[in-house]
Amino acid sequence: MTRIAFLDVDGTILEHGSVIAPSTVTAIRRARENGHLVWLSTGRSAGDIHPDVRAIGFDGAITNGGAYATRADELIVDRPMPREDVEALERYFAAHGIHYFLQTHGGVYASEGMGPVMAEYRRERHAQRAAELEAQGLPSEQPLWNEPRPVSDVDRDAVAKAVFVSPSTDTVAHAAAALGDGFHVIPGSIPLPGGSNGEIGQAGVTKGSAITSVLAQLGLSAADAIGIGDSWNDVEMFEVVGSPVAMGNAVPELQKLAGRVTTSVLDDGVHNAFAELGLI
């Protein structure tokens, strides 16, 4: 029986940085050799997926948190935000002094203040990770950073989602209340030392909605599907697959929602989940 696994990227395949457990690569390739399908399911833009992740080999990719899904060169889900919603988001960010990215299918665009914030984050994160990896006997990471283009260059008819960084700790709740029911606002996964960060997309456009469309096109049922992730944008994925799995590095609330929990990202989490579920 062919099964299909949907894998988050950051915190699931890729440790936040550029480290991939060798067992993850082996498990994905072996599962595909065994006749199963393995898809990416990420909040990232298609143009912002680490090349080492792409090199593993996948049968398709859900990107931008569910706004797009591609199989080979075929775009099978295509749900950018309405332009008026993008403009409403930018007005909200400007009114509250919030830095942000806008994501399209192909790339990422940064507001003027985002560069210095992320440069400092990357510097601190790299120093921290170098010490952690050395302690674990793992090679030092080589961070990949595709410098985003300025937000003034973005096509506002092609924006899929926004990612924000705010000095306030309550911006996720505030944005959800201020923007209304037309938007899907969730906590982000950037481990910043203070403030808050989050993701905003269209209401009803999630990894779960994209998975439902993909399954229908492939003629597979939810019972055939596995979803593995560690972040709040994985909740809807957990809701629509027959076998949801949270990573060991996910917060306890997400682990409880998934029900099944594997080990952490660098502790063979994907491999152990695939083995337990019979894909390898």
Backbone hydrogen bonds, N-H to C=O, Kabsch-Sander energy under -0.5 kcal/mol:
donor,donor_aa,acceptor,acceptor_aa,energy
4,I,224,D,-2.1
5,A,37,L,-2.7
6,F,226,I,-3.1
7,L,5,A,-0.5
7,L,39,W,-2.9
8,D,6,F,-0.5
8,D,228,I,-2.5
11,G,14,L,-4.0
12,T,9,V,-1.9
13,I,9,V,-1.8
14,L,9,V,-2.8
15,E,13,I,-0.5
15,E,19,V,-3.0
17,G,15,E,-0.6
19,V,15,E,-0.6
21,A,13,I,-0.5
24,T,21,A,-1.6
25,V,21,A,-1.1
26,T,22,P,-2.1
27,A,23,S,-2.4
28,I,24,T,-2.3
29,R,25,V,-2.3
30,R,26,T,-2.5
31,A,27,A,-2.6
32,R,28,I,-1.9
33,E,29,R,-2.2
34,N,30,R,-1.9
35,G,32,R,-1.7
36,H,31,A,-2.2
37,L,3,R,-2.8
39,W,5,A,-3.2
40,L,60,G,-2.1
41,S,7,L,-3.0
42,T,62,I,-2.7
46,A,105,H,-0.9
47,G,105,H,-0.8
48,D,45,S,-1.9
49,I,46,A,-0.9
53,V,50,H,-1.0
54,R,50,H,-1.9
55,A,51,P,-2.1
56,I,53,V,-1.4
57,G,53,V,-0.6
57,G,54,R,-1.0
59,D,38,V,-3.0
60,G,38,V,-0.6
61,A,70,T,-2.5
62,I,40,L,-2.6
63,T,61,A,-0.5
63,T,68,Y,-2.3
64,N,44,R,-3.2
65,G,42,T,-2.2
66,G,63,T,-1.6
67,A,63,T,-0.7
67,A,64,N,-0.9
68,Y,63,T,-1.7
69,A,77,V,-1.7
70,T,61,A,-2.7
71,R,74,E,-2.6
74,E,71,R,-2.6
75,L,73,D,-0.5
76,I,69,A,-2.6
76,I,74,E,-0.8
77,V,69,A,-1.5
79,R,67,A,-2.9
81,M,159,V,-3.3
85,D,82,P,-1.0
86,V,82,P,-1.7
87,E,83,R,-2.4
88,A,84,E,-1.8
89,L,85,D,-2.3
90,E,86,V,-2.3
91,R,87,E,-2.0
92,Y,88,A,-2.1
93,F,89,L,-2.7
94,A,90,E,-2.4
95,A,91,R,-2.3
96,H,92,Y,-1.2
97,G,94,A,-0.9
98,I,93,F,-2.5
99,H,165,V,-1.7
101,F,163,V,-2.9
102,L,109,Y,-2.7
103,Q,161,K,-2.7
104,T,107,G,-2.7
109,Y,102,L,-2.5
110,A,149,R,-2.7
111,S,100,Y,-2.8
114,M,111,S,-1.5
115,G,111,S,-0.6
117,V,113,G,-1.0
118,M,114,M,-2.5
119,A,115,G,-2.4
120,E,116,P,-1.9
121,Y,117,V,-1.9
122,R,118,M,-2.8
123,R,119,A,-2.0
124,E,120,E,-2.3
125,R,121,Y,-2.8
126,H,122,R,-2.4
127,A,123,R,-1.8
128,Q,124,E,-2.1
129,R,125,R,-2.8
130,A,126,H,-2.4
131,A,127,A,-1.4
132,E,128,Q,-2.0
133,L,129,R,-3.0
134,E,130,A,-1.9
135,A,131,A,-1.9
136,Q,132,E,-1.3
137,G,134,E,-1.0
138,L,133,L,-2.7
145,W,143,P,-0.5
147,E,145,W,-1.0
149,R,108,V,-1.8
151,V,110,A,-2.3
153,D,150,P,-2.2
154,V,151,V,-1.3
156,R,154,V,-0.9
158,A,155,D,-2.3
160,A,103,Q,-3.7
161,K,103,Q,-1.1
162,A,200,I,-2.6
163,V,101,F,-1.9
164,F,198,G,-2.4
165,V,99,H,-2.6
166,S,196,S,-3.3
171,T,168,S,-0.6
174,H,170,D,-2.4
175,A,171,T,-3.3
176,A,172,V,-2.0
177,A,173,A,-2.0
178,A,174,H,-2.7
179,L,175,A,-2.8
180,G,176,A,-1.4
183,F,180,G,-1.5
184,H,201,G,-2.9
185,V,183,F,-0.6
186,I,199,E,-2.3
188,G,197,N,-2.6
192,L,190,I,-2.3
196,S,166,S,-2.4
198,G,164,F,-1.6
199,E,186,I,-2.4
200,I,162,A,-2.8
201,G,184,H,-2.1
203,A,182,G,-2.2
205,V,202,Q,-1.9
206,T,204,G,-0.8
210,A,206,T,-2.0
211,I,207,K,-2.6
212,T,208,G,-2.2
213,S,209,S,-1.6
214,V,210,A,-2.6
215,L,211,I,-3.0
216,A,212,T,-1.8
217,Q,213,S,-2.1
218,L,214,V,-2.1
219,G,215,L,-1.0
220,L,215,L,-2.3
224,D,221,S,-1.4
225,A,222,A,-1.7
226,I,4,I,-2.5
227,G,243,S,-1.8
228,I,6,F,-2.6
229,G,245,V,-1.9
234,D,231,S,-1.9
235,V,232,W,-1.2
238,F,234,D,-2.4
239,E,235,V,-1.4
240,V,236,E,-0.9
240,V,237,M,-0.9
241,V,237,M,-1.0
242,G,222,A,-2.5
242,G,225,A,-0.5
243,S,225,A,-1.9
245,V,227,G,-3.0
246,A,260,R,-2.7
247,M,229,G,-2.1
248,G,263,T,-1.7
250,A,247,M,-1.7
251,V,230,D,-0.5
254,L,251,V,-0.8
255,Q,251,V,-2.0
256,K,252,P,-2.3
257,L,253,E,-1.7
258,A,254,L,-2.3
259,G,255,Q,-2.3
260,R,244,P,-0.7
260,R,258,A,-0.8
262,T,246,A,-2.5
267,D,264,S,-1.3
269,G,264,S,-1.6
272,N,268,D,-3.0
273,A,269,G,-1.9
274,F,270,V,-2.7
275,A,271,H,-2.5
276,E,272,N,-2.3
277,L,273,A,-2.1
278,G,275,A,-1.0
279,L,274,F,-2.4
280,I,274,F,-1.0
